[in-house]
Amino acid sequence: FRRVLFRSIPDYSHGSPRGAAGYSRVQTAIYQSKNSRRNCRVDRHKTVAISGADGRLATARLRPGRRDLPFVLFIHGLASPRPWYEEHRCRALTARGAHAARIDLPLHLRRRRPGSRSGDGFIQADLTWTREIVRQSVEDCAAVLAWARREVSDRVEVCGTSLGGLVALLLAAQLELDAVVA
């Protein structure tokens, strides 16, 4: 991958008094893949890294110039050690003609605390903490979907497994989505 563009995109935290975990701006770095091959045909797409204040927030695979295609956000489950399923689904959907992205929820994957495992501390006995971290997850997903609706496609869809399914349903209660799979 070769770096092509870096730009800032405003954060859409839907009126949260504290903002999306201190994200004043969601930033994207766009990479162009030139020679990805699938079944002997060139699959031209862009890989977009969406970053927040605590590191990379999401990774998207986009098909340039195709606003008519749906944008699908994949949300992983609790304590996901690696995003292999979400990455596989993103590659498959992009190859079939859609835009796709996967998000790293707070305290998971690239957003985990140093020295801890993915998902450690996400759910605690303190219900206020758990409510706030789930709210943060929904706000982070909403920020990615707002960016996608503005920059990528008019059709946004969400697919979540386990904890990701809960976040997808809470997201559907707050936003107008074209499809939800939980």
Secondary structure, 3 states (H helix, E strand, C coil): CEEEEEEEEECCCCCCCCCECCECEEEEEEEEECCCEECCEECCEEEEEEEECCEEEEEEEECCCCCCCCEEEEECCCCCCCCHHHHHHHHHHHHCCCEEEEECCCCCHHHCCCCCCCCCCCCCCCHHHHHHHHHHHHHHHHHHHHHHHHHCCCCEEEEECCHHHHHHHHHHHHCCCCEEEC
